Amino acid sequence: MKRNIPTLTDFQVVISLMRTGSFRAASVELGLSASAVSRQISALEQRLGSRLFDRDTRNVSPTASGLAFARVAERMVNTAEDAMAEYHAYLSAKNGRLTIAGLPSVTAGLLPRLLRSFSVEHPNIDLRIIDALSGSVLEAVETGLADIGFTAGTVSARSRLAFQPLMDDEFVAIGAPDGPLAKNQIHDWADLVEMPFIAMAEGTSVRELIDGACQRIGHTLAPRFEVAHLATAGALVAEGLGITALPTLTLPVLPMERLIQRRIRDFGARRRIGLVRRSGHSLSPATTAFLAHIRKTGLLHSG
């Protein structure tokens, strides 16, 4: 960096001296001694190779170069003040960006009401959502593409992520009103898996828990249809092509006006929903504010 580039202090001293017309008055305004203000101006003039002020023992007046420099100084100080105001707003979480990755069921079933109330408190924070399967959620957080993530299960101890449980998501049976689940009762899991079953694809958190529930009763699931998206599963069930079992957070994704839900007696597991973030990394003010907001809802506990 060239040594003759003025500093912010140089700009502020010139503006003050221009406004007050006196080294003594400028020193009071700046909280410096009059001799310090004089030395600052002399050093600046030497670096610029241009005289900014004519002065004698009584008077200080700007030269043509001084007037031109003062206009530049005003712009620079205003820009610096605006930039610092923006930065302080960032630190206080009044603005900034927050990117949240989450399972589709979480981004549809849990996040909307959280984001609505958070946006009321922090209207100028830019919120971005990445809805993806569990592995992609973890990758987005681990690579820094997302600030935090909502996923199911836990993360590997070897991962650079920290997992904090939020809630347990209970599985329910879903069917068409005139289908096998028409009778309003609690259904045994062993009976449900014998019905035409529409399953989520392998590799999803839902499928892992479904397969685990089948293993506990010594049954191998043979789905009639296997789909990758919740909306597809809901549409197939609504047409009477089978039943399914899904966590309750997924229900907002489904056409529940055309479906019914029933409790399962012995499914044996719940899907644990938790928050993931990068271990050993400081959180942005926007992320910190969002986590504080979640704590107010009772979902996230301190610690």
N, C-alpha and C positions, 0 to 999 in steps of 0.2 A: 504494500500500500504506500502511495506517495506521501511524504511527510507534510506537504503543504495543503492536504485536504482538511478543511475546517472541521472542528468537533461540534457536537450539539451545544456545548458550553460556549464556544465561540459565537454561535448564532444567537444564543440567549443574551449574551453580554452586549452584542451589537444592537439587538432589538431594544433592550432596556436603556442603553445609552442614547439611542435615537429618540426614544419616547420621553426620557427625562431631561436630556440636554445637559446633564451634569454627572461628573464622575461620582460625586458624593451621593446624589440622589439615586444613581444607578446602584451604588454599593449597598445602600439601605434596602433597595428593592430585591437585590440578589443575595443579600446576606453575606457579602464580601467586604473587604476593606477597599477604600478608594484607590490605594496604591496597587492592590491586586487587580482591580478592574483596569487600571491604566496599563499594567504590565500585560494583561491578557490582550488588550487591543494592540499594543505595540508589537507583541509577538505575532499576532495574526497578520498585521500589516506587513511584517517582515517576510512571513511565509508566502503571502499572496503577491508581494512585490508591488503593492499599491496602497496609497494612503486613503484611509476610510474617513478620518475625521481631522479637521483643522481645530487646533486647540491652543489656547494661551492660558494664562493664570486665571482668567475669569470665565472664558466662554469655550464651548464645544459645539462645533457645527459639522454636519456631514458634508463630505465632498460628493461629486457626481458619482464616483466609484462607490462611496459609502451608501448612497441612496440605492444604487443598483444592487449592492450586496445585501442591503436590508430587505429588499423585496424577496431575494432568494432565501434569506434567513427566516422570514415569516412563513414561507411555504414549507421549509424544512422542519421548523418547530411545530407547525400545525400537523404535518404528516406524522411526526414522531408522537405527538400527543394523541392523535387518532389511533395510531398503531398500538400504543400502550393501553388506551381505553379498550381496544378490541382484545388485547391480551388479558387484561384484568377481567373482562367479561368471560373470556374462555376459562380463566382460573376459577371464577365463581359459578361456572356451569350455566351462564346466561346464554352462551352460544357454543358452537363447536359441533362435532359430528359423533354419532354413536351408531356403530354397525353391530347388529345382533344376528347371529346365526341360530337356527333352530329347526327341530323336526317340524314337518308340515302340520302335524296335529297340535304342536305347541304354538306355532305361529298363528294358527287359526283358533285354537281353543283357549289359550292362556294369555298370549301377548296382547291381543287387541284392547282388552280392558285396562291392562297395565299401561300401555302406550297412550291410551286416551287420557288417563288421569295424569300421567307424567308430562304429556304435552301441554296440559293446562298450566302446570307449574313452570315448565321450561319450553315456552313456545318457539324459541329461536334455535333450539338444538335440532340439527339435521339428522333425522332418524332413517336408518337404512336396514332392511331386513333381507337375510339370505335364508330361504327355506330349502332344506336339503335333508338327505338321509344322514343317519348318525355318523358314519365315517367321514362324510363331507363336512359336517358341522365341526367335528374335532379338527379336521385339517384346516378349515377356515380360521379357527381360533389359534391353532398352533403356528400358522404362517403369518398371523397378524392381519389377515384379510378382515376378520371380525374381532371386535373388542371382547365380546363374551359370547357364549353359546348356551343353548338349552338342549339337552339330549337325554337319552334314557340309559339306564344302567350305570356303570362306572367307567373309569378310564384306567388303562394299564399303569402299574406303578412305575414303569420305565418311561412313561409319557412325560412331556414337559408341561402337562396340564394339571390343574387342580380341580377336583370335582366336589361340589357342595350339594347334598341332597336338598330338594325343595318339597316334594310331595310324592305320595304313592298313588298311582293311577289304576283304578280297579277295572278289570275286564267285565264286559257285559255281552250277552248274546244279542245279535241283531237279526231281525227277520221281517218278512212282509206280513201285514196284518192278517192275511188269510192263509198263511203258510204254517209250517210245523210249530211255530212258537205262538200260535194264536191264543192258546190258553194262558191266562195270566197266572203263572206259577214260577217257582224257582226250578231251573233245569239242571240235571246232573251233567257234568262235563262228559262222562262216558256216553251219554245219550246224544249229546250235541255233535260229537265227532263222527257219529254214525249217520248223521243227516248229510245231504248234499252240502258240501262245505266250500265256501269261497275264501281262500287264504291269501294273505299278503306274501309277496315274493320273498324267497330266501335272502338273508342278509339284512333284512329289516329288523328293528328291535321288536316289533310286534310278532313277527314270525319266530324269532328265537324263543320268546316266551310261550307261544302256542306249541312249538315242538317240545319244549321242556314240560309243559303240562301234559302232553300226550305220553311222553316217556314215563311220567310218574304213574300213569295208569296202565302202562304196558301196551300202548296203542301207537301204531304208525299212521300218521295223517296221510290220507290220499285225497287231496282236494279235487273238487270238480273243476274249479277254476283257480288259477293262481295269477294275481295281478300286482302291479307295482304301485298303483295309486289308490288312495283311499276313496276318492270320488268314483272310481271305476267299481270298486267293491260295493259301494253303496248303491250304485245304479243297478248292478246285477242282482243284488238282494231285493231291491224294490220291485224288480220284474218277476220275482218269484223263482229265480234260478238257483236259490240255495240260501243258507244262513251263514253268518260269520260271527266271530267273537273279536271285539275290539276294545281298547281302553276308552274310558269315558271322555277323555280330552279330544278324541277324534270325532266325536259326535257332531260338532259344528260344521265339519266338512261334509257330512252325509245329508241326504234329503230326508231328514227325520219326519217331515210331514207325511211321508209315504212309508215309514218304517215303524217298527215297535222294538222296544228293548226289554230284555228279561235278565234277571240276576242268575248267576251261575253258582251252584252250591259248592263245588269242590275243585275249582280251577287251580288253587294252590299257590298262586303267585300274583303279585301286582307289579306293574311297570314303575320303576323308580325314576322320577324326573328330577334332574339336577342341573345346576349351573356350572359351566366350565370356563376357566380362564387360564392364561399362561402363568405358570409359576415363575416367581422371581422378577416379574415385570410390573412396573408402576402403572396404575390405572389412570386414565385420563380423567379430568374433572367431570366430564359428561358421564363417563362410566360410573364413577364414584357416586354421582348424584342419582343415577338410575338404580344402583344397588341399594342406596339409602331409601329410595322410594319403595323398592320391593320389601325392604325390612318393615316399612310402615304398614304394609299390607299383611304382615305376619308370615309371608311365604319364606323369607330368608332370615335366619337368625344370626346374630352377631357372633363373631369368632372365626 
